Amino acid sequence: MFRPLELFIGLRYTRAKRRNHFISFISLVSMAGIALGVMALIVVISVMNGFDNELRTRILGMVSHATIAGVGESVRDWPEVIKKAEANPRVLGAAPYTEREAMLQGQRVAGALVRGILPEQEPKVSEVGKKMVAGELHDLVAGGFGIVLGKELAYKLGVDVGEKIVVYAPEIRATPVGAVPRLKSFTVVGIFEIGMEEFDSGLAIVHLADAQRLYQTDGPDGVRLKLDDMFKALGVARELAGDLGGLYRVRDWMQGHQNFFRAIAMEKRVMFMILSLIVAVAAFNLVSTLVMLVTDKQADIAILRTLGATPGSIMGVFMVQGVFVGVIGILIGVVSGVIMALNLEAVVKWIEHTFGVAFLSPDVYYISDLPSDMHWSDVGLIALLGFVFSLLATIYPAWRAARTEPAAALRYE
């Protein structure tokens, strides 16, 4: 005989053609609702992961994973600092930098962060060289007073490659005619576009030697590092601080953008909770389905009880049926959600091309594509959540079926 009995009868009820077609319709609606909720949850969480990954990539293309800076002074022995930093197996590259705020004047005036770099070492720690839309990073030479601007910053200043701008340093120098700001004329030798407003409209890059002459410093402000795992930047930073004897201040990338990524993580959690309610509502439609089924099967339940079935067995029969409907819905939702998440960009482009709409217009948004980054761990968690909701939804109807009294159920049969 087929064992366990509860599984056999529960699946038998699922396959059997019911006299009440309305119950079958509600079961299909519940299954479709669970599938739709699971699919939506997988797609939305994948999109949130995609945006998170895209923003991290763009930000870390310009921001180093960790920074070693002097405490109130320049890092004059920066070659030795780089040597010690690169001795750490997790450090992939290191490069010196100077970074100060300044006022830039072209046809118009705009404030920006002016970063001094060594063009030959900068590719070790950032991807700005790969984001050039005009000119090359290597066009920056010591003493040439060239400058590379973000695309939006160049637009604000009203300048293009080959034109000159004046950079005003935020220091005052005394002259016979009074106090005047330190300034220097630079030639625009390149324009980059990262796709982040923070950098495209607020960052200018010059050669490290030119930055030191402009700001009258005797060395770089610090050393920027690139690591093999950006999520372990804090631990590596603390380790380097110990190796350097506490003479320098070491910071990781999350300290500068902690609130930003916390906001993204919070938004992801809130979206997960909200969309989980869709799965919960669909799963609890099973309650009405099973309650009607229990009413429809009163005679069958009574006969099973008279043949020796225990209340626990009766509960098991209807829990099997409810969970089966939920599992089928979850499987359909997982398969469709995974397919949609893996092909989301192509689907969105097809919809935009077919209907002539733009979901993320490049004129408005820096991220004009809809990125998707599906994690199997998220898929597993969503499937487990749907299963738990389906299981909870079967408890009350199954308990009600187990309380059926055989004599009362068979009285009018």
Buried (B, 14 or more C-beta within 10 A) or exposed (E): EEEEBBBBBBBEBBEEEBEEEEBBEBBEBBBBBBBBBBBBBBBBBBBBBBBBEBBBEBBBBBBBBBBBBBEEEBBEEBEEBBEBBBEBEBBBBBBBBBBBEBBBBBEEBBEBBBBBBBBEBBBBBBBBBEBBEBBEBBBBEBEBBBBBBBBBBBBBBEBEBEEEBBBBBEEEEEEEEEEEEBBBEBBBBBBBBBBBEBBBBBBBBBBBBBBBBBBEBEBBBBBBBBBEEBEBBBEBBEBBBEBBEEEBBBBBBBEEBEEEBEEBEEEBEEBBEEBBEBBBBBBBBBBBBBBBBBBBBBBBBBBBBEEEBEBEBBBBBBBBBBBBBBBBBBBBBBBBBBBBBEEBEEBBEEEBEEEEEEEEEEEEEBBEBBBBBBEEEBBEBBBEBBBBBBBBBBBBBBBBBBEBEBEEBBEEE
